[in-house]
Amino acid sequence: MTGTYAELKGRTVVVTGGSRGIGAHTARAFAAQGASVCVVGRDETALAAVVAEITAAGGEAVAAVADVTDSAALDGVRRTVDERFGPVDVLAAFAGGQGFPVPTAELSEQRWREVLESDLTSVFLTVQAFLPGMLERGTGSILTMSSAAGRQPSGANLAYGVADAGVVMLTRHLSAELGPHGIRVNCLAPSAILTERVQQRMPAEVQARVAATHPLNRLGTPADVADAALFLASDGAGWLTGLTVDVAGGRITN
Ligand SMILES: NC(=O)c1ccc[n+]([C@@H]2O[C@H](COP(=O)([O-])OP(=O)(O)OC[C@H]3O[C@@H](n4cnc5c(N)ncnc54)[C@H](OP(=O)(O)O)[C@@H]3O)[C@@H](O)[C@H]2O)c1
């Protein structure tokens, strides 16, 4: 984390997908700025570890176990945050995944529906859970998560690409609808990010090959994504909404 944003101190931030990878890193980055952070995921143990790490570093965090495809569970998250920290200033809807390659002829209907649920419908449900509070206060910053696969055809499966392209339009639609209410909505579209999971699954020689496809000649890091998230949530981005930021080392194709 490189930037310092004094105004984020004391703000309340919810990060879905906060139990690991990009979301956990982003949660730690907001906490390091003095924000109070709620991390959301399904893995209670992993969430507890993130909270313990933030707390040990002097930050404020709470865990909320929820499946983001379940609107009732998301209502529970909102109640937890309300009780512990108060109204939400920044909502980072980052939970998702499931981009692994599958030829379309072999992509089952069930898998298609699951990916659309976990990567697109979940974002709609997450936003809906926190939107009434933001509308009431006339302020808020929403960050959504797409990917390079949502920006152009890729090796990821079709459902993932379509879901992530949907997140880009969801972001633009919401930015137009919610701007007059003081709410900004921006999207992050990372290319290959070296999370723990990617590190485990992608052999070193493949990492090097993928890195070389990026003009900046390296893979992204969770910190690269967290830095972009901090900026977009900061007051310095107060005139920015509806953007999709390609956190992609220069691999920009549109
Ligand atoms: N890594 C990359 O190269 C890359 C590139 C572009 C976009 N992205 C996007 O960035 C986001 C985070 O990716 P990552 O690489 O950090 O993935 P990761 O390490 O696999 O972490 C995924 C996170 O999403 C949560 N999650 C997934 N489905 C969920 C559900 N139904 N309910 C609640 N939580 C759920 C997981 O929580 P639990 O495990 O606790 O359930 C976990 O915290 C994803 O949306 C992914 O598509 C990643």
The ligand as an SDF file (V2000), in Angstrom:
LIG
                    3D

 48 52  0  0  0  0  0  0  0  0999 V2000
   -6.8980  -13.1090   -8.9000 N   0  0  0  0  0  0  0  0  0  0  0  0
   -7.0750  -12.6130  -10.1000 C   0  0  0  0  0  0  0  0  0  0  0  0
   -6.2140  -12.7430  -10.9860 O   0  0  0  0  0  0  0  0  0  0  0  0
   -8.3420  -11.8730  -10.4540 C   0  0  0  0  0  0  0  0  0  0  0  0
   -8.3840  -11.1960  -11.6750 C   0  0  0  0  0  0  0  0  0  0  0  0
   -9.5320  -10.4990  -12.0100 C   0  0  0  0  0  0  0  0  0  0  0  0
  -10.6140  -10.4630  -11.1520 C   0  0  0  0  0  0  0  0  0  0  0  0
  -10.5480  -11.1280   -9.9640 N   0  0  0  0  0  0  0  0  0  0  0  0
  -11.7350  -11.0640   -9.1040 C   0  0  0  0  0  0  0  0  0  0  0  0
  -11.3760  -10.5590   -7.8430 O   0  0  0  0  0  0  0  0  0  0  0  0
  -12.2210  -11.1320   -6.8400 C   0  0  0  0  0  0  0  0  0  0  0  0
  -11.3660  -11.7620   -5.7700 C   0  0  0  0  0  0  0  0  0  0  0  0
  -10.5660  -12.7130   -6.4240 O   0  0  0  0  0  0  0  0  0  0  0  0
   -9.3270  -13.4410   -5.7110 P   0  0  0  0  0  0  0  0  0  0  0  0
   -8.4030  -13.8150   -6.7890 O   0  0  0  0  0  0  0  0  0  0  0  0
   -8.8730  -12.6670   -4.5420 O   0  0  0  0  0  0  0  0  0  0  0  0
  -10.0890  -14.7870   -5.2810 O   0  0  0  0  0  0  0  0  0  0  0  0
   -9.9180  -15.8120   -4.0760 P   0  0  0  0  0  0  0  0  0  0  0  0
   -8.5660  -15.7060   -3.4660 O   0  0  0  0  0  0  0  0  0  0  0  0
  -10.3940  -17.1070   -4.5900 O   0  0  0  0  0  0  0  0  0  0  0  0
  -11.0090  -15.2360   -3.0660 O   0  0  0  0  0  0  0  0  0  0  0  0
  -12.3690  -15.2170   -3.4310 C   0  0  0  0  0  0  0  0  0  0  0  0
  -13.1020  -14.5090   -2.3320 C   0  0  0  0  0  0  0  0  0  0  0  0
  -14.4810  -14.4060   -2.7030 O   0  0  0  0  0  0  0  0  0  0  0  0
  -15.2680  -14.9820   -1.6660 C   0  0  0  0  0  0  0  0  0  0  0  0
  -16.4790  -15.5890   -2.2420 N   0  0  0  0  0  0  0  0  0  0  0  0
  -16.6050  -16.2400   -3.4210 C   0  0  0  0  0  0  0  0  0  0  0  0
  -17.8710  -16.6500   -3.5920 N   0  0  0  0  0  0  0  0  0  0  0  0
  -18.5550  -16.2470   -2.4800 C   0  0  0  0  0  0  0  0  0  0  0  0
  -19.9040  -16.3760   -2.0550 C   0  0  0  0  0  0  0  0  0  0  0  0
  -20.8310  -16.9840   -2.7920 N   0  0  0  0  0  0  0  0  0  0  0  0
  -20.2360  -15.8400   -0.8610 N   0  0  0  0  0  0  0  0  0  0  0  0
  -19.3220  -15.2020   -0.1020 C   0  0  0  0  0  0  0  0  0  0  0  0
  -18.0440  -15.0530   -0.4500 N   0  0  0  0  0  0  0  0  0  0  0  0
  -17.6700  -15.5670   -1.6200 C   0  0  0  0  0  0  0  0  0  0  0  0
  -14.3770  -16.0120   -0.9950 C   0  0  0  0  0  0  0  0  0  0  0  0
  -14.8280  -16.1920    0.3250 O   0  0  0  0  0  0  0  0  0  0  0  0
  -14.8420  -17.6270    1.0800 P   0  0  0  0  0  0  0  0  0  0  0  0
  -13.7020  -18.4170    0.5340 O   0  0  0  0  0  0  0  0  0  0  0  0
  -14.6960  -17.2460    2.5170 O   0  0  0  0  0  0  0  0  0  0  0  0
  -16.1810  -18.1910    0.7900 O   0  0  0  0  0  0  0  0  0  0  0  0
  -13.0300  -15.2810   -1.0350 C   0  0  0  0  0  0  0  0  0  0  0  0
  -12.9310  -14.3500    0.0170 O   0  0  0  0  0  0  0  0  0  0  0  0
  -13.1350  -12.1140   -7.5540 C   0  0  0  0  0  0  0  0  0  0  0  0
  -14.3660  -11.4940   -7.8210 O   0  0  0  0  0  0  0  0  0  0  0  0
  -12.3870  -12.4180   -8.8530 C   0  0  0  0  0  0  0  0  0  0  0  0
  -13.2450  -12.7870   -9.9020 O   0  0  0  0  0  0  0  0  0  0  0  0
   -9.4480  -11.8350   -9.6000 C   0  0  0  0  0  0  0  0  0  0  0  0
  1  2  1  0
  2  3  2  0
  2  4  1  0
  4  5  1  0
  4 48  2  0
  5  6  2  0
  6  7  1  0
  7  8  2  0
  8  9  1  0
  8 48  1  0
  9 10  1  0
  9 46  1  0
 10 11  1  0
 11 12  1  0
 11 44  1  0
 12 13  1  0
 13 14  1  0
 14 15  2  0
 14 16  1  0
 14 17  1  0
 17 18  1  0
 18 19  2  0
 18 20  1  0
 18 21  1  0
 21 22  1  0
 22 23  1  0
 23 24  1  0
 23 42  1  0
 24 25  1  0
 25 26  1  0
 25 36  1  0
 26 27  1  0
 26 35  1  0
 27 28  2  0
 28 29  1  0
 29 30  1  0
 29 35  2  0
 30 31  1  0
 30 32  2  0
 32 33  1  0
 33 34  2  0
 34 35  1  0
 36 37  1  0
 36 42  1  0
 37 38  1  0
 38 39  2  0
 38 40  1  0
 38 41  1  0
 42 43  1  0
 44 45  1  0
 44 46  1  0
 46 47  1  0
M  CHG  2   8   1  16  -1
M  END
$$$$
